[in-house]
Amino acid sequence: MPSPEVVHLLCPECVEAVNVTVYRSIDNRLPDAADKVISGELFKYRCPHCGRKDRLEYDLSFHDAEHNAWIQVVHDPAQIPDYVTALNLSSRHQGLRVRIVHNIHEMREKTMTFVMGRDDRILEIYKYIAKAQFLLQSPDFVLTREPFYAGSAETGDEVVTFLGKGGKRELAPLDESYYQFLHTEFAGQIQAEAGRYVYDSAWAKEFAKGIV
Ligand SMILES: [Zn+2]
């Protein structure tokens, strides 16, 4: 079963002890698992003493058989090689899209990507190019983080969000024809990279160097 575990932590605000539920591994036996990962509700908590709301950050895996994916969160980059070795040795993940991500936000983004039927690697390249174009058009916009994708199965909307200094926020709807163009051009080429599990902005940057 998905492994909820109650752990104790100290509220950063009032320093009282708080019990929170932590999921080290999630799979589809948890009803609406993908929706709960995407909404982030599994990782939110509220301090019963002072009312402070916060999000938990910890390492966990999400086996989303429904969307043919295994996503592992690894916060410490130094631990990634050990996870890669373990994944290479295991047969549990055969046929799944196996991904290692750096935090829960990235796990939510990958989950959305797979729920929307997208290729996350093409989307990483798409975001890399969209970022370059965006910064060219908005030279005064100072990005505070990498742009990220969000899609809603309910509305069908898909956007790339740019967050900037001063609380600035710009949304760019996903350009379907450009996504399809990138897919046609590069999907085959990426297939060759067996044994790789990290597909993030740094990967997209390296990949882009090889194509321009
Ligand atoms: Zn508190």
Residues whose N, C-alpha, C, O or C-beta is under 5 A from the ligand:
A	BS01	ZN	C11 E13 C14 V15 C47 H49 C50 G51 R52
